[in-house]
Amino acid sequence: MPETPDEAALALEFDVLAKRAGLAIPEDRKAALFAGFKDLRRMLATMRQPRTAADEPAGTFSIQSVTRGL
Amino acid sequence: MMAARLDVADLSLVDAADAVRKGEVSAVSLLEACLANLDSHEEAVNATIWVDKEAAFAAARAADAKRAAGGPIGPLHGLPLAHKDMYYQAGRLSSCGSVIRRDFVPDYSATVIERLSAAGAYAFAGLNMAEFAQNGTGHNRHHGDCHNPWNLPYITGGSSSGSGAAVAARFTFAALGSDTGGSIRLPAAANGVSGIKPTQTRVSRYGVMPLSFSADNVGPLARTARDCARIMSVIAGHDPRDPTSAEMPVPDYEAGLTGDLRGIRIGMPSTYFLDEVDAPVRAAIEAAASVLAGRGATIVPLTLPLMDAVATYASVVSRVEGATIHAEWMRQRPQDFATHINGRMFPGYAIPATYYVEALSRRGPILKAFAKEVFSQVDLLVTPTIRTCLPTLAATDIDNGPPGTEQVALGISTNTRPFNYLGLPSMSIPCGFDPNGLPIGLQISGRPFAEAAVLQAADAYQRDTDWHARRPEIAAV
């Protein structure tokens, strides 16, 4: 997932994902949605980071518990 | 341009409430003043979706009768308010800015509406907003775009567009907005009013249209920080009907407004929040820091950690959750959303579950790291709410603009969205005007549940400046 594939592969992926989500994307909106999808793929490519001890389940977000730790 | 005239709608919420309590002004006269401004300027501003004048006058007359009878009155007694049209009120329209919910009339009321009512206020209008609270500009295909009262071709910010515009235009003394990525702070900044996004879980979300389970917040927009403090004291606190709401005690926010910032350390981030900032915005923020320093605060230059990761994770979480909530409508009636709303939600279906879980699982460690590194050095952060001078509605119209328009529109929330992912309290107050006569916002953010400190700094700033008291001269259409 992180690496961004070429345009044709992205278009295929876009169609598959829409079908899997049960979406029938209107033809006149396809270009706009595809542009957003490509931005998303670029963004997702930056997401993976090394996991550390801080990422164990005990680190799950709870704003009240974080407050107590300050 | 400033207006010379004064009317009772120019009073701050606190001053109006105090005037009613003392019998110096009637609830009916407050309502009449708000409606006079609405009748004069609504065609130009388009801040409302519905207005119920008949019920409003009945509520105002009842408030005056109760005060005359010597009955107990609350801290918002007799105040006419209007809210973003996504706060459920039993038996009243709640369109959520959409065509899909054009006729939606809930049979129950939001906890925040009930709390405001118990404090003596009443709602007389549903305010314009981005469709399902999903853009930061104020565009709305179904109900018409909301226009900035300071300069009509320009954006109001969103998604609580009508809330910001209506408070600035003196249609109401305050309004509830909601904030998932900046939707209270952006319209507060763009319209020259004050607005606070509380700590995640500080205010109940029961009876409020959801957009993102993890990032939605309820909060007020009003003329002053003190106004926001009064409303926060009314609406904050645990709600058994919203199990996600925090069980922490609610301080008397107004009592903490001393004007004294001695001993307070305020961080000015040198990275991220000031990247590519427009010169008039930078100048206004630096001048604001000087005012805060004049009240005794120490200004500390700061480099913030993790900001790019925060921005990415925030986007992943809100897109997936928004797509989930709207899935059935996206499948069955996609044409009933504006194209840019379709475009915002579709990526939510394209994000693998593992990425969503990763974005959520990083939230705790990132908040801990951020809090440890930043709040060991400072008590508050000040940044621009919006990095740029405000763009026009035309320049940010994703559905009709040229390629690249989306990036301009999305860039509006670059400085606000991180605080939703982190869950921190964050407020915008006016701190100047750009060359087009449009307001500039100062964003003040603090530790979890440090709304009192945020409000205190905002109030201290407003004691030495008058940006918040200025009134737009609204052009006729």
Chai-1 contact restraints between the chains, C-beta under 6 A:
chainA,res_idxA,chainB,res_idxB,connection_type,confidence,min_distance_angstrom,max_distance_angstrom,comment,restraint_id
A,L17,B,Y349,contact,1.0,0.0,6.0,A-B,restraint_1
A,L17,B,A350,contact,1.0,0.0,6.0,A-B,restraint_2
A,A21,B,Y349,contact,1.0,0.0,6.0,A-B,restraint_3
A,G22,B,R331,contact,1.0,0.0,6.0,A-B,restraint_4
A,L23,B,M330,contact,1.0,0.0,6.0,A-B,restraint_5
A,L23,B,R331,contact,1.0,0.0,6.0,A-B,restraint_6
A,P26,B,P334,contact,1.0,0.0,6.0,A-B,restraint_7
A,P26,B,Q335,contact,1.0,0.0,6.0,A-B,restraint_8
A,R29,B,T339,contact,1.0,0.0,6.0,A-B,restraint_9
A,R29,B,N342,contact,1.0,0.0,6.0,A-B,restraint_10
A,A32,B,T339,contact,1.0,0.0,6.0,A-B,restraint_11
A,A32,B,G343,contact,1.0,0.0,6.0,A-B,restraint_12
A,L33,B,N342,contact,1.0,0.0,6.0,A-B,restraint_13
A,L33,B,G343,contact,1.0,0.0,6.0,A-B,restraint_14
A,L33,B,F346,contact,1.0,0.0,6.0,A-B,restraint_15
A,G36,B,G343,contact,1.0,0.0,6.0,A-B,restraint_16
A,G36,B,P347,contact,1.0,0.0,6.0,A-B,restraint_17
A,F37,B,P347,contact,1.0,0.0,6.0,A-B,restraint_18
A,F37,B,A350,contact,1.0,0.0,6.0,A-B,restraint_19
A,L40,B,P347,contact,1.0,0.0,6.0,A-B,restraint_20
A,L40,B,A350,contact,1.0,0.0,6.0,A-B,restraint_21
A,M43,B,T312,contact,1.0,0.0,6.0,A-B,restraint_22
A,T46,B,T312,contact,1.0,0.0,6.0,A-B,restraint_23
A,M47,B,T312,contact,1.0,0.0,6.0,A-B,restraint_24
A,M47,B,Y355,contact,1.0,0.0,6.0,A-B,restraint_25
A,A54,B,P365,contact,1.0,0.0,6.0,A-B,restraint_26
A,D55,B,P365,contact,1.0,0.0,6.0,A-B,restraint_27
A,G59,B,G364,contact,1.0,0.0,6.0,A-B,restraint_28
A,G59,B,P365,contact,1.0,0.0,6.0,A-B,restraint_29
A,T60,B,G364,contact,1.0,0.0,6.0,A-B,restraint_30
A,F61,B,R363,contact,1.0,0.0,6.0,A-B,restraint_31
A,F61,B,G364,contact,1.0,0.0,6.0,A-B,restraint_32
A,I63,B,Q200,contact,1.0,0.0,6.0,A-B,restraint_33
A,I63,B,G423,contact,1.0,0.0,6.0,A-B,restraint_34
A,I63,B,P448,contact,1.0,0.0,6.0,A-B,restraint_35
A,V66,B,L367,contact,1.0,0.0,6.0,A-B,restraint_36
A,V66,B,K368,contact,1.0,0.0,6.0,A-B,restraint_37
A,T67,B,P448,contact,1.0,0.0,6.0,A-B,restraint_38
A,T67,B,F449,contact,1.0,0.0,6.0,A-B,restraint_39
A,L70,B,A371,contact,1.0,0.0,6.0,A-B,restraint_40
